[in-house]
Amino acid sequence: MAAPTLQQPSFLLANLKADSTTKPFLQRCQDLVKIIDDYPAKELHVIFPWLVETVFGSLDGVIAGWNLRLLHSRCNEYNVVLGFLNPSGPMMKLVYKLQAEEYKYEIPVNHLPGPVKACIQQGVLPDCPLFHNKLQFPPSGLLTLNLALNPFEFFMFNFAYCLVTPKNYPQGQQGSSADSAYFVLVDTYLKYFLPSEGSVPPSPFSDSRGSVTAPSPRSSSVSFAGYGVHSPSLLKHHIFHQPSVTADPAAQEIWRSETLLQMFVEIWLHHYSLEMYQKLQSPQVKLALLQYRLSMSSTPCQPYAPPGSGTLHTYQEPFSPTEEHVLVVRLMVKHLHAFSNSLKPEHLSSSPSAHSHTHTSPLEEFKRVVVQRFVQQKLYLFLQHCFGHWPLDASFRAVLETWLSYVQPWRYTGEKTNPQPDQNRTVPDKWESFVQENLLMYTKLFQVLLNRAVRTDLVNARNALMVFRVAKVFAQPNLAEMIQRGEQLFLEPEHVLHHRQSRGYLTPNQGGSFLSSRQRVVTDMVFRVKSHVYALEGQDCQYKQMFGSELRGAVMKLIQIIAQARQTAKRISDHSSEMASNNSFLSWFGMGPSDLGNGFCGVEPEDSGECLRKTHENLDRALENLCQIFKLNQGQLTQLISNLGSSQDDGNCKQLPDCIQGDNGLILTDLGRRQMISGLRRFDIQYQGDPELQPIRSYESALLVRLFYRISSLVNDRFGGHMNALCSRPDFLGRLGRHYLAEPDSAAKLRQSPLSRRTSEKNRQPRLSLRPLASYRMILLLLLFYGLGALLSLSPVSSTLLVLTGGFLYGLVMTLFGDKLKTH
């Protein structure tokens, strides 16, 4: 390769673009590695935006890039991509090379999350420090605003945005799974820049000027409301700021951890209404935003904003997270818990005064506040949005497990203790402060989930499992008591707080008591809980207690629905077992009941057999756990279930959903729809059209089905009148004809169907059906029978006569004794 100084940057970029269409992927990566090693930052600066777009795709989704979300371990390029994008790989080496030279790269504001974009377009500074001192104001107007990001921020922005960018993937290909390159890279970056053990590895490119110039200091009077409502400067100059050249060497690298996490949180979780976005901001930040807006209005050349662009009334963000998106968020939540729980015991205190006299590394301080400051508010709104808008199907499991991962930080402590059964694993008392500071995560989201559960089909095994999972988590010993104490702290009256506060700081000589320190602790706990709730729901929120009478009534309603779903599942399971037992040996010879309609029954594959037994078991355990959580009397539960059972006799169990009779059949009412959604009642769905025109099954010969249909149609058209006359006779011959030419019990089945009378009468006409002879099972049995006849020296004609004679005798027996056999 030529010396770096002999080739102009434009030529280098042109050559790389040309190679991208001609050279194989592996060779292109090898060339890029060599270019990153040999060329100086001045020339690499030109190709960096193109290279990032080539890897991650364009922000508008037109360019797919390397399709990291579709790249799995079975692909040939998988290991090459992971090696190239590794935190210690060539791509990050290029980032650090450019970082040392302080280059900037622009991102259009239009690609920011909706609330942030709308605020900026209104001329309001976002509260997130990630966007401070980076806005570029062109004279053309606010709609063309850009963010100037350093190379590391630019790289991480594109990497995070890759997850939420709509992609036009090939037909049949879906998003990421746990072994995709994107999922693995997210996990790798989190472990590298947010290590549970040790410190963040230093940047390989750092000179006397430092890795990057620090931004202008931020006023300590402005709290970081976007990351919590605690005291504003717990991390002093380390959190939210890139380090200055005089900072501690450890602090020189902590900014990468902060930047990575801020990018992930802002891009993945910052999708909710603009009203909620402004509601979350503290009074200090609102004051700063007002000052910023006033300063912009006093500027002589203020950019012009078109009317109605990004205003409060016109803003509406369409945001529908995918299951892949939620799984990546769950990965981040689990790692942040592990990262926070790796804090050394001597740094566990949340009081800043406890750290004023001891030296604490920036990374340890970061661990202490990372969950509350960076994730809590955004994740709460993200989960609330998903709980309210996700379809009522089994894919909700990803959202549910993300929530359960967040509310159980004790699962990610890394302690190697003796494993206990989940039901007997007591939540340690040290986690009570976490429960208090995240009270809405437990109570409000549980109430929202309760509303989903009563509208979900709990007969489905996957939905029943989700209800059991939630009940199992909240039934952990000591957790419900912690939540109750947190609610009691929030409901503490304000005048009692002021009384305690006035007495809590008096010494015994001044008339106080030795319990003053305890009173101060209680007062601090009350303020902590109240500030958490008001920060997420606003000062005017109407809090509903999780253990109050209103929610207790909703829980009793859920218990009733669970009990009804148990009965429905048991009834369907019994019916399936009965149908299987009826599939006797005679059915193998074509003499049993026809199974052509089984493919149209109302039971889905996951709701049959073993799945129904699991459903019954999960619902049973969910009932036990709910009784344990809400201290329900076992006698009350037994009485409730017995009353439910007595009110639903066998006739009622087989009722249709609530309907009204229309001109063309039955029409569901609102009550009937709720009954179907809850799995309480359902139509006995069976195929009731022309039996001969059902779709060809996999166990049937398509050629024979069509051939026999033509033959039977000719016979039915030719002798249809004679068949009707024969089946209309009340004597023995009429009964025998109806056995062979009419479907048994067809009238009883059709009365339960909302078909029109005209179609019903047409399909009841007697007819000859040869379709059972087209099944592979019947063909195999006939071949075996004819083979056995050949061994016994019987001619094909004799074997055919024996088959016809056997079928006729079976018909005689069923005609004479069929009614008696049915009664038994």
C-alpha positions in Angstrom: 0.0 0.0 0.0 1.2 3.5 -0.8 2.4 5.8 1.9 -0.4 7.7 3.7 0.7 11.1 2.6 0.8 10.3 -1.1 -3.0 9.6 -1.4 -5.6 12.3 -1.0 -8.5 11.7 1.4 -11.1 12.0 -1.4 -9.2 9.3 -3.4 -9.2 7.1 -0.3 -13.0 7.4 0.2 -13.6 6.9 -3.6 -11.5 3.7 -3.6 -13.3 2.3 -0.5 -16.7 3.0 -2.1 -15.6 1.2 -5.3 -14.2 -1.7 -3.3 -17.4 -2.1 -1.5 -19.1 -3.3 -4.6 -16.4 -5.5 -6.1 -14.4 -7.1 -3.2 -15.7 -9.8 -0.9 -16.6 -8.9 2.6 -13.5 -10.5 4.3 -11.1 -8.7 2.1 -12.8 -5.4 2.6 -12.5 -5.8 6.4 -8.8 -6.7 6.1 -8.2 -3.6 3.9 -10.0 -1.4 6.5 -7.9 -2.8 9.3 -4.7 -1.9 7.4 -6.0 1.6 6.5 -6.9 2.3 10.1 -3.4 1.3 11.2 -1.5 3.1 8.5 -3.3 6.3 7.8 -3.3 9.4 10.1 -6.4 10.8 11.7 -6.6 13.7 9.2 -7.3 11.3 6.4 -9.4 8.9 8.4 -11.6 11.7 9.4 -13.1 11.9 5.9 -14.1 8.2 5.7 -15.4 7.8 9.2 -19.1 9.0 8.6 -19.2 6.8 5.4 -17.8 3.8 7.3 -20.3 4.2 10.2 -23.2 4.3 7.7 -21.8 1.3 5.9 -21.7 -0.7 9.1 -24.9 0.4 10.9 -27.0 1.6 7.9 -28.4 5.1 7.3 -30.5 6.8 10.0 -33.5 6.8 7.6 -33.3 3.0 7.1 -32.7 3.2 3.3 -29.2 1.7 3.6 -29.3 -1.5 5.6 -25.5 -1.7 6.3 -24.2 -5.0 7.6 -27.6 -6.1 8.9 -26.2 -6.7 12.4 -29.7 -7.7 13.7 -30.0 -10.5 11.1 -26.4 -11.7 11.4 -26.3 -14.9 13.4 -23.6 -17.3 14.5 -24.2 -19.6 11.6 -23.3 -16.9 9.1 -19.7 -16.8 7.7 -19.3 -13.1 8.4 -20.4 -13.4 12.0 -16.9 -13.7 13.7 -15.4 -11.2 11.3 -18.0 -8.6 12.2 -17.6 -9.2 16.0 -13.9 -8.9 15.8 -14.0 -5.7 13.7 -16.6 -4.0 16.1 -15.1 -5.3 19.3 -14.4 -2.6 22.0 -10.7 -3.4 21.5 -11.0 -4.0 17.7 -10.1 -1.9 14.6 -13.3 0.2 14.6 -12.9 1.4 18.1 -9.3 2.0 17.4 -10.4 4.4 14.7 -12.8 6.1 17.1 -10.0 6.7 19.6 -7.7 8.0 16.9 -10.2 10.6 15.8 -11.2 11.3 19.4 -7.6 12.4 20.2 -7.9 15.1 17.5 -11.2 16.5 18.6 -13.1 16.0 15.4 -16.9 16.6 15.3 -19.6 14.9 13.3 -23.1 16.2 12.7 -26.4 14.4 13.4 -29.7 16.0 12.2 -32.0 16.8 15.0 -34.9 15.2 13.1 -33.4 11.8 14.0 -33.6 12.5 17.8 -36.4 10.9 19.9 -39.7 12.7 19.4 -39.9 14.7 22.6 -36.3 15.9 22.5 -36.7 16.9 18.8 -40.0 18.8 19.5 -38.4 20.7 22.4 -35.4 21.7 20.3 -37.6 22.8 17.4 -39.5 25.0 19.9 -36.2 26.6 20.9 -36.1 24.8 24.3 -32.9 23.3 25.6 -33.4 19.6 26.5 -32.7 18.6 30.1 -30.4 15.7 29.1 -26.7 16.9 29.3 -25.9 14.7 26.3 -27.3 17.4 24.1 -25.8 20.4 25.8 -23.2 22.5 24.1 -23.6 20.5 20.9 -26.4 22.3 19.0 -25.5 24.0 15.8 -27.8 26.9 14.8 -27.7 27.5 11.0 -29.3 30.6 9.6 -31.8 28.7 7.5 -34.1 27.8 10.4 -34.7 25.5 13.3 -35.8 22.6 11.2 -32.2 22.1 9.9 -30.6 22.0 13.3 -27.8 19.5 13.8 -25.9 18.1 16.8 -22.1 18.2 16.7 -20.9 15.0 18.3 -17.4 13.7 19.0 -16.3 10.5 17.3 -17.3 8.2 20.3 -20.7 9.8 20.7 -21.3 9.7 16.9 -20.4 6.0 16.8 -22.6 5.1 19.8 -25.5 7.1 18.5 -25.5 5.2 15.2 -25.1 1.9 17.0 -28.0 2.6 19.4 -30.2 4.0 16.6 -29.6 0.9 14.5 -32.1 -0.9 16.9 -35.0 1.5 16.4 -34.5 2.3 12.7 -37.2 0.6 10.6 -35.5 -1.7 8.2 -36.7 -3.3 5.0 -35.6 -6.8 5.7 -36.0 -9.6 3.1 -39.2 -11.5 3.1 -39.5 -14.1 5.9 -36.6 -12.7 8.0 -37.2 -11.2 11.4 -35.2 -9.2 13.8 -32.6 -10.1 16.4 -32.4 -13.0 18.8 -30.0 -13.7 21.6 -27.3 -15.0 19.2 -27.4 -12.2 16.7 -24.4 -10.0 16.2 -26.2 -6.9 17.4 -27.4 -8.5 20.6 -23.9 -9.9 21.3 -22.3 -6.5 20.7 -24.7 -4.7 23.1 -23.8 -7.2 25.7 -20.0 -6.9 25.0 -20.1 -3.0 25.1 -22.0 -3.1 28.4 -19.6 -5.4 30.0 -16.6 -3.5 28.7 -17.6 0.1 29.5 -19.7 -0.8 32.6 -17.6 -3.5 34.2 -18.8 -5.3 37.3 -15.2 -6.1 38.2 -12.1 -3.9 37.7 -12.2 -0.6 35.9 -12.8 0.6 32.3 -9.7 -0.1 30.2 -8.0 3.2 29.3 -8.1 4.6 25.8 -5.1 3.6 23.7 -4.8 7.1 22.2 -4.2 9.7 24.8 -1.7 12.5 24.7 -0.9 15.6 26.8 -4.1 17.3 25.7 -6.3 14.5 27.0 -8.6 12.3 25.1 -11.1 15.0 24.5 -11.6 18.6 25.5 -14.0 19.1 28.4 -17.2 21.1 27.7 -18.0 24.2 29.6 -18.8 23.6 33.2 -22.5 23.3 34.1 -24.0 25.4 36.9 -24.4 23.4 40.1 -27.7 25.1 40.8 -29.4 23.2 38.0 -30.3 19.6 39.0 -30.3 16.8 36.5 -34.0 16.1 36.6 -33.9 13.9 33.6 -32.0 11.4 35.7 -33.7 11.6 39.1 -34.7 14.1 41.7 -31.9 13.7 44.2 -29.3 16.2 45.1 -27.8 17.7 41.9 -24.1 17.1 42.2 -23.6 13.7 43.8 -20.9 12.9 41.2 -19.6 16.4 41.1 -17.6 16.9 37.8 -17.4 13.2 36.8 -21.0 12.4 35.9 -22.4 14.1 32.7 -19.1 15.7 31.9 -16.2 14.7 29.8 -13.0 15.0 31.9 -10.7 18.0 31.9 -7.0 17.6 31.4 -6.3 18.1 35.1 -8.8 15.4 36.2 -7.9 12.2 37.9 -6.6 9.5 35.4 -9.6 7.3 36.3 -12.0 10.1 35.6 -10.4 10.6 32.2 -12.1 7.4 31.1 -15.4 7.4 33.0 -17.0 9.7 30.4 -17.2 6.8 27.9 -19.3 4.8 30.3 -21.6 7.7 30.9 -21.9 8.5 27.2 -22.6 4.9 26.2 -25.4 4.6 28.8 -26.9 8.0 28.0 -27.0 7.1 24.3 -28.7 3.8 25.0 -31.3 5.3 27.4 -32.1 8.3 25.3 -32.4 6.4 22.0 -34.1 3.2 23.3 -36.3 4.5 26.2 -37.0 8.2 25.4 -40.2 7.7 23.4 -43.3 9.1 25.1 -45.5 12.2 24.8 -44.1 15.7 24.9 -46.5 16.6 27.7 -45.0 13.8 29.8 -41.5 14.9 28.9 -42.1 18.4 30.2 -44.0 17.1 33.2 -40.9 15.2 34.3 -38.7 18.2 34.5 -37.9 19.7 37.9 -38.5 23.4 38.8 -34.8 24.1 38.5 -34.6 22.8 35.0 -37.9 24.5 34.0 -36.3 27.8 35.1 -33.2 27.1 33.1 -35.3 26.3 30.1 -37.2 29.6 30.5 -34.0 31.5 30.8 -32.7 29.7 27.6 -35.9 30.6 25.7 -35.7 34.2 26.8 -32.1 34.4 25.8 -33.0 33.1 22.3 -35.9 35.5 22.0 -33.5 38.4 22.7 -31.0 37.3 20.0 -31.1 39.7 17.1 -31.0 37.0 14.4 -33.4 34.5 15.8 -34.1 31.6 13.5 -37.6 31.4 12.1 -39.8 28.5 13.1 -42.7 27.6 10.9 -46.0 27.9 12.6 -47.3 24.6 14.1 -44.0 22.8 13.7 -43.3 20.7 16.8 -45.8 22.5 19.0 -47.5 20.9 22.0 -50.8 20.6 20.2 -49.5 19.1 17.0 -46.9 16.7 18.5 -47.8 13.1 18.4 -45.1 10.4 18.3 -45.9 7.1 16.7 -43.9 4.6 18.7 -44.4 0.8 18.7 -41.4 -1.0 20.1 -40.7 -4.4 18.7 -40.1 -7.6 20.7 -36.4 -7.4 19.7 -36.2 -3.9 21.0 -37.7 -4.9 24.4 -35.3 -7.9 24.7 -32.3 -5.6 24.2 -33.7 -3.2 26.9 -34.0 -6.2 29.2 -30.4 -7.1 28.6 -29.4 -3.6 29.5 -31.5 -3.6 32.7 -30.0 -6.9 33.9 -26.5 -5.7 33.3 -27.1 -2.4 35.1 -28.4 -4.2 38.1 -25.2 -6.4 38.1 -23.1 -3.3 37.6 -24.7 -1.4 40.4 -24.7 -4.4 42.8 -20.9 -4.8 42.3 -20.5 -1.6 44.4 -18.1 -2.2 47.3 -19.8 -2.4 50.7 -18.0 0.7 52.0 -19.6 2.8 49.3 -23.2 1.6 49.7 -24.4 4.7 51.5 -26.6 6.9 49.4 -25.7 10.0 51.3 -23.2 12.3 49.7 -21.8 13.4 53.1 -20.7 9.9 53.7 -18.3 10.2 50.8 -17.0 13.7 51.4 -14.2 12.6 53.7 -13.2 9.4 51.8 -11.7 9.0 48.4 -14.2 7.3 46.1 -13.3 6.5 42.5 -15.6 7.9 39.8 -16.7 4.4 38.7 -17.8 3.5 42.2 -19.8 6.7 42.5 -21.3 6.0 39.1 -22.4 2.5 40.3 -24.1 4.0 43.3 -26.6 6.2 41.3 -26.7 4.7 37.9 -30.1 2.9 38.1 -32.0 5.7 39.8 -30.4 8.6 37.9 -30.2 7.2 34.4 -32.8 4.5 33.9 -35.7 4.8 36.4 -37.9 7.5 34.8 -37.4 6.5 31.2 -37.9 2.8 31.8 -41.0 3.5 33.9 -42.6 5.4 31.0 -41.4 2.9 28.4 -42.9 0.0 30.3 -46.1 1.9 31.0 -46.4 2.6 27.2 -45.8 -1.1 26.4 -48.3 -2.3 29.1 -51.0 0.0 27.6 -50.4 -0.6 23.9 -49.0 -4.1 23.5 -51.3 -6.6 21.8 -53.1 -9.1 24.1 -51.0 -12.0 23.0 -48.1 -14.2 24.2 -45.5 -11.8 22.7 -46.1 -9.6 25.8 -43.8 -12.0 27.7 -40.7 -10.0 26.6 -42.2 -6.8 28.2 -43.2 -8.7 31.3 -39.8 -10.2 31.9 -38.1 -6.8 31.4 -40.3 -5.4 34.2 -39.7 -8.4 36.5 -36.0 -8.1 35.9 -36.0 -4.5 37.0 -38.1 -5.0 40.2 -35.8 -7.9 41.3 -32.3 -6.4 41.6 -31.4 -9.0 44.2 -31.3 -11.6 41.5 -28.2 -10.0 40.0 -25.9 -9.7 43.0 -23.4 -12.3 41.8 -23.4 -14.0 45.2 -22.8 -17.7 45.1 -25.2 -18.8 47.8 -27.0 -22.1 48.2 -29.9 -22.1 45.7 -33.3 -22.0 47.4 -36.7 -22.6 45.8 -38.0 -19.3 44.5 -41.1 -19.5 46.7 -38.9 -19.6 49.8 -36.4 -17.0 48.8 -36.8 -14.1 51.2 -36.1 -10.6 49.9 -33.3 -9.2 52.1 -34.1 -6.1 54.1 -31.3 -4.1 52.5 -33.5 -3.9 49.3 -36.2 -1.9 51.1 -34.8 1.4 50.1 -34.8 0.3 46.4 -38.4 -0.7 46.7 -39.3 2.6 48.2 -37.4 4.6 45.6 -39.2 2.5 42.8 -42.6 2.2 44.4 -44.5 3.0 41.2 -42.6 0.3 39.4 -44.2 -2.2 41.8 -47.7 -0.7 42.4 -48.7 1.3 39.4 -47.5 -1.2 36.8 -49.0 -4.1 38.8 -52.4 -2.3 38.5 -51.9 -1.8 34.8 -51.0 -5.5 34.4 -54.1 -6.4 36.3 -56.3 -4.6 33.8 -54.5 -6.5 31.0 -54.9 -9.9 32.7 -58.7 -9.6 33.0 -58.9 -9.0 29.3 -56.6 -11.9 28.3 -57.5 -15.4 27.4 -56.1 -17.2 30.4 -57.0 -20.6 28.9 -54.0 -20.1 26.7 -51.0 -21.8 28.3 -48.6 -18.9 27.6 -50.9 -16.3 29.0 -51.5 -18.4 32.1 -47.8 -18.7 32.6 -47.4 -14.9 32.5 -50.0 -14.5 35.3 -48.2 -17.1 37.3 -44.8 -15.5 36.8 -46.1 -12.1 38.2 -47.9 -13.7 41.1 -44.8 -15.8 41.9 -42.5 -12.7 42.0 -44.7 -10.6 44.2 -45.3 -13.6 46.5 -41.6 -13.7 47.5 -41.5 -13.4 51.3 -41.0 -9.9 52.7 -41.6 -8.1 49.3 -45.3 -7.4 49.8 -44.6 -6.1 53.3 -41.9 -3.7 51.8 -44.4 -2.4 49.3 -47.0 -1.8 52.0 -44.5 0.1 54.1 -43.5 2.2 51.1 -47.2 3.1 50.5 -47.6 4.0 54.1 -44.7 6.4 53.9 -46.1 8.0 50.8 -49.5 8.5 52.4 -47.9 10.1 55.5 -49.8 13.5 56.0 -47.8 16.6 55.3 -48.5 18.3 58.7 -47.2 15.2 60.5 -44.0 15.5 58.5 -43.5 19.1 59.5 -44.2 18.3 63.1 -41.6 15.5 63.0 -39.1 17.7 61.2 -39.4 20.5 63.8 -38.8 18.1 66.6 -36.3 15.8 64.8 -33.4 18.3 64.9 -33.7 19.2 68.7 -31.1 17.8 71.1 -32.2 16.3 74.4 -31.1 19.5 76.2 -33.4 21.5 73.9 -36.4 19.4 74.6 -35.9 16.8 72.0 -35.5 13.0 72.4 -32.9 10.4 71.7 -35.3 9.1 69.0 -34.5 12.3 67.0 -32.1 10.4 64.7 -34.7 7.8 64.0 -37.3 10.4 63.2 -34.9 12.1 60.8 -34.4 8.7 59.0 -38.2 8.2 58.8 -38.6 11.8 57.5 -35.9 11.2 54.8 -37.6 8.0 53.8 -41.0 9.8 53.4 -39.5 12.5 51.3 -37.6 10.0 49.2 -40.9 8.1 48.4 -42.9 11.2 47.8 -40.3 12.8 45.5 -40.2 9.5 43.5 -43.9 9.4 43.0 -44.3 13.1 42.2 -41.4 13.0 39.8 -43.0 10.3 37.7 -46.7 11.1 38.1 -46.7 14.8 38.9 -47.8 16.7 42.0 -51.5 16.3 41.2 -51.4 12.5 40.9 -54.2 10.4 42.4 -52.4 7.5 43.9 -54.2 4.2 44.2 -52.9 1.8 46.9 -51.9 -1.6 45.8 -53.3 -3.0 49.0 -56.3 -0.7 49.1 -60.0 -1.8 48.9 -60.4 -0.8 45.2 -57.5 -2.8 44.0 -58.5 -5.7 46.3 -61.8 -5.8 44.4 -60.0 -6.0 41.1 -57.8 -8.8 42.4 -61.0 -10.7 43.5 -62.3 -10.2 39.9 -59.0 -11.6 38.5 -59.2 -14.6 40.9 -62.8 -15.3 39.6 -61.6 -15.1 36.0 -58.7 -17.5 36.8 -61.1 -19.9 38.5 -63.3 -19.8 35.4 -60.3 -20.3 33.1 -59.3 -23.3 35.2 -62.7 -24.9 34.7 -62.7 -24.1 31.0 -59.2 -25.6 30.6 -60.2 -28.7 32.5 -63.4 -29.1 30.4 -61.4 -28.7 27.1 -58.8 -31.2 28.4 -61.5 -33.7 29.3 -63.1 -33.3 25.9 -59.8 -33.8 24.1 -59.1 -36.9 26.2 -62.6 -38.2 25.4 -62.1 -37.6 21.7 -58.8 -39.4 21.8 -60.3 -42.4 23.6 -63.1 -42.5 21.0 -60.5 -43.0 18.3 -60.8 -46.7 18.7 -59.3 -49.6 16.8 -62.4 -49.7 14.5 -61.6 -46.2 13.3 -58.4 -47.5 11.7 -60.7 -49.5 9.4 -62.7 -46.4 8.5 -65.6 -47.5 10.7 -65.2 -44.9 13.4 -66.3 -41.3 13.3 -64.9 -39.1 10.6 -62.1 -36.7 11.6 -62.5 -34.3 8.7 -63.8 -31.6 10.9 -61.2 -31.8 13.6 -58.9 -29.3 11.9 -61.6 -26.6 12.4 -62.3 -27.1 16.1 -61.9 -24.3 18.5 -58.9 -25.6 20.4 -55.6 -24.3 19.3 -52.5 -26.6 19.2 -51.0 -24.9 22.3 -54.3 -25.3 24.2 -54.6 -29.0 24.0 -53.2 -32.1 25.8 -50.1 -31.4 27.9 -50.4 -27.6 27.5 -53.9 -27.6 29.1 -52.6 -29.5 32.0 -49.8 -27.0 32.4 -52.4 -24.2 32.2 -54.4 -25.7 35.0 -51.2 -26.1 37.1 -50.0 -22.6 36.5 -53.4 -21.1 37.3 -53.6 -23.1 40.5 -50.3 -21.8 41.7 -51.2 -18.3 40.6 -54.3 -18.5 42.8 -52.2 -19.6 45.8 -49.7 -16.8 45.3 -52.3 -14.1 44.9 -53.9 -15.3 48.2 -50.5 -15.1 49.8 -49.8 -11.6 48.5 -53.1 -10.1 49.5 -53.7 -12.2 52.6 -56.9 -13.7 51.3 -58.6 -16.3 53.5 -58.5 -19.8 52.0 -62.1 -20.3 53.0 -63.1 -17.2 51.0 -61.3 -18.5 48.0 -62.9 -21.9 48.3 -66.3 -20.4 48.7 -65.8 -18.2 45.7 -64.7 -21.1 43.5 -67.5 -23.3 44.8 -70.1 -20.6 44.1 -68.6 -20.3 40.6 -68.8 -24.0 40.0 -72.4 -24.3 41.3 -73.5 -21.4 39.1 -72.2 -23.2 36.0 -73.9 -26.5 35.4 -73.1 -28.7 32.5 -75.7 -27.0 30.3 -74.3 -23.6 31.1 -70.8 -24.7 30.4 -71.8 -25.5 26.9 -73.6 -22.2 26.3 -72.5 -19.9 23.5 -71.2 -16.4 24.2 -73.9 -13.8 24.7 -75.5 -13.1 21.3 -78.6 -11.7 19.7 -80.4 -13.3 16.8 -79.8 -11.4 13.5 -81.2 -11.9 10.0 -78.2 -14.0 9.0 -77.4 -15.7 12.3 -76.1 -14.8 15.7 -74.4 -11.4 16.5 -72.0 -11.0 19.5 -72.9 -8.5 22.2 -70.3 -6.6 24.2 -70.8 -9.1 27.0 -70.2 -11.9 24.6 -67.0 -10.4 23.4 -65.7 -10.1 27.0 -66.7 -13.7 27.6 -64.7 -14.9 24.6 -61.6 -12.7 25.4 -61.6 -14.1 29.0 -62.0 -17.7 27.8 -65.2 -18.1 29.7 -67.3 -19.2 26.7 -66.6 -19.9 23.1 -68.3 -21.1 20.0 -68.1 -24.8 19.2 -66.3 -24.0 16.0 -66.7 -26.8 13.5 -66.7 -26.9 9.7 -70.3 -26.7 8.6 -70.0 -26.1 4.9 -70.0 -28.8 2.3 -67.9 -31.7 3.8 -66.7 -32.6 0.3 -65.2 -29.2 -0.2 -63.0 -29.0 2.9 -59.3 -28.3 2.2 -57.2 -31.3 1.4 -55.4 -32.6 4.5 -51.8 -33.6 4.6 -52.9 -37.2 5.3 -55.0 -37.4 2.1 -54.0 -38.0 -1.5 -55.0 -34.8 -3.5 -55.4 -36.8 -6.7 -57.8 -39.3 -5.1 -59.7 -36.6 -3.3 -60.5 -34.8 -6.5 -61.2 -38.1 -8.4 -63.6 -39.4 -5.7 -65.3 -36.0 -5.5 -66.1 -36.1 -9.2 -67.4 -39.7 -9.0 -69.6 -39.0 -5.9 -70.9 -35.8 -7.5 -72.0 -37.7 -10.6 -73.7 -40.4 -8.4 -75.4 -37.8 -6.2 -76.6 -35.7 -9.2 -78.0 -38.9 -10.9 -79.6 -40.6 -7.9 -80.1 -37.7 -5.5 -83.9 -38.0 -5.6 -83.8 -41.7 -4.8 -81.4 -41.1 -1.8 -83.8 -38.5 -0.4 -86.7 -40.9 -0.7 -84.8 -43.7 0.9 -83.6 -41.6 3.9 -87.1 -40.2 4.4 -88.6 -43.6 5.1 -89.3 -44.3 8.8 -88.6 -48.1 8.6 -85.4 -50.1 8.9 -84.3 -49.4 5.3 -84.6 -45.6 6.0 -82.5 -45.9 9.1 -79.9 -48.0 7.2 -79.8 -45.4 4.3 -79.4 -42.5 6.7 -76.4 -44.3 8.3 -74.6 -44.5 5.0 -75.8 -41.4 3.3 -76.3 -38.8 6.0 -73.8 -37.4 8.5 -74.8 -38.5 12.0 -76.0 -35.8 14.5 -75.5 -33.1 11.8 -78.7 -31.3 12.8 -77.6 -31.0 16.4 -74.3 -29.5 15.4 -75.8 -27.1 13.0 -78.2 -25.7 15.5 -75.2 -24.2 17.4 -73.8 -22.4 14.4 -74.6 -18.9 13.2 -75.1 -20.1 9.6 -78.0 -19.1 7.6 -80.9 -21.5 7.3 -80.5 -21.7 3.5 -76.9 -23.0 3.8 -77.8 -25.3 6.6 -80.6 -27.0 4.7 -78.5 -27.4 1.6 -75.7 -29.2 3.5 -78.1 -31.6 5.2 -79.1 -33.4 2.0 -78.2 -37.1 1.9 -75.3 -37.9 -0.3 -72.7 -40.5 -1.1 -69.2 -39.6 0.1 -66.1 -41.5 -1.1 -63.6 -39.1 0.4 -62.6 -41.4 3.4 -61.1 -43.8 0.8 -58.6 -41.1 -0.2 -56.7 -41.0 3.1 -53.3 -42.6 3.2 -54.3 -44.6 6.3 -57.3 -46.2 4.4 -55.1 -46.9 1.4 -52.5 -48.6 3.6 -55.2 -50.7 5.4 -56.7 -51.8 2.1 -53.3 -52.8 0.7 -52.6 -54.8 3.8 -56.0 -56.5 3.6 -55.5 -57.4 -0.1 -52.0 -58.6 0.7 -53.3 -60.8 3.5 -56.0 -62.1 1.0 -53.2 -62.9 -1.5 -51.4 -64.9 1.2 -54.6 -66.8 1.9 -55.0 -67.5 -1.9 -58.0 -65.1 -2.2 -58.5 -63.3 -5.5 -58.9 -59.5 -5.5 -62.6 -59.9 -6.3 -63.1 -62.1 -3.3 -61.2 -59.6 -1.1 -63.4 -56.8 -2.4 -66.5 -58.8 -1.6 -65.3 -59.4 1.9 -64.6 -55.7 2.4 -68.1 -54.8 1.2 -69.7 -57.5 3.3 -67.9 -56.4 6.4 -68.9 -52.8 5.8 -72.5 -53.8 5.3 -72.6 -56.0 8.4 -71.1 -53.1 10.5 -73.8 -50.8 9.2 -76.5 -53.3 10.1 -75.1 -53.6 13.7 -74.9 -49.8 14.1 -78.4 -49.4 12.7 -79.9 -51.9 15.1 -77.9 -51.2 18.2 -76.4 -47.8 17.7 -78.9 -46.0 19.9 -78.3 -48.4 22.8 -74.5 -48.1 22.4 -74.7 -44.3 22.6 -76.8 -44.4 25.8 -74.2 -46.6 27.5 
